[in-house]
Amino acid sequence: MSKTIEMAKEGNILDRWSFSLLYATDFADRLEHEIIPALRSGFIVLADRYIYTAFARDFVRSGNRQWVRDVFGFALVPDLVCYLRIDVETLVLRVIETKGMNFWESGMDLRLGGDLYDSFKKYQSLLIEEFDKMAEEFRFEVVDARKSPDEIQTELRSKIQPLLTPHLRSPDLPSDRTIQPAPAS
């Protein structure tokens, strides 16, 4: 993530639209300078989060699904999306045991709760709801993230391995492989 985004996040000075546009700009840069060149060179690209995190986060913050998808409409459709699904109670414990909660991951800018903990639970619950909807819409491969790391790794490998077969891969990037905007509702 760029230093500009980090600095703005640290000062908590981003509004919902600026937050979204900064992430889209950062993603566009990574897509143009890292992802597409790697794909054209025949590499396999693994991306943590990709654009679906932005879809969920930005929709929860703005409520405007169409706008969010239009902003990221240039993104390539991935061959596989693995969604590590977790319930909010397990997530809370893992976050507390590791890095702790922060302002943005707790959705404090949305004023969902009186403190970091309550806001985190409410915000992450909303994100999980959005990811669950997208998992169905975009046909994510769902992996139970409550399992042990070894079990998760085994399941991920079983989902990724078929894509590593050389005859299934192509370095060509057809122009119609972009994320399509959500239909107007």
Residue pairs with C-beta under 8 A, 6 or more apart in sequence:
1 26
2 22
2 26
2 29
4 22
5 22
5 23
5 26
8 14
8 18
8 22
9 103
9 104
12 103
12 108
12 109
14 22
14 109
16 58
16 61
16 62
16 109
17 62
19 58
19 61
20 54
20 58
20 61
20 62
20 68
20 71
21 71
23 54
23 58
24 54
24 71
24 72
27 51
27 54
27 72
27 75
28 74
31 74
31 75
31 76
35 45
35 47
35 76
36 76
36 173
38 45
39 45
39 76
39 171
39 173
40 171
40 173
41 171
42 169
42 171
44 163
44 164
44 169
47 78
50 75
50 78
50 81
51 72
51 75
51 179
52 81
52 83
52 131
52 134
52 138
52 140
54 68
54 72
55 65
55 68
55 69
55 72
55 130
55 134
56 127
56 130
56 131
56 134
57 127
58 68
58 71
59 65
59 68
59 130
60 107
60 110
60 123
60 126
60 127
60 130
61 107
61 109
61 110
62 68
65 182
65 185
66 181
66 182
66 184
66 185
69 179
69 180
69 181
69 182
70 181
72 179
73 178
73 179
73 180
73 181
74 178
74 179
75 178
75 179
76 173
76 177
76 178
76 179
77 177
77 178
77 179
79 163
80 141
80 159
80 160
80 163
81 138
81 139
81 140
81 141
82 140
82 141
82 142
82 143
82 156
82 159
82 160
83 131
83 134
83 135
83 140
83 141
83 142
83 143
84 143
84 145
84 152
85 128
85 131
85 132
85 135
85 142
85 143
85 144
85 145
86 94
86 128
86 145
86 146
87 128
87 146
88 121
88 124
88 125
88 128
90 145
90 146
91 124
92 117
92 120
92 121
92 124
95 101
95 105
95 120
101 116
101 117
101 120
103 109
103 116
105 120
105 123
105 124
106 116
106 117
106 119
106 120
106 123
107 119
107 120
107 122
107 123
107 124
107 126
108 116
108 119
110 119
110 123
111 119
112 118
112 119
112 122
112 123
112 126
113 119
113 120
113 121
113 122
131 140
134 140
135 142
141 159
143 152
143 155
143 156
143 159
144 152
144 155
145 152
147 155
162 168
163 169
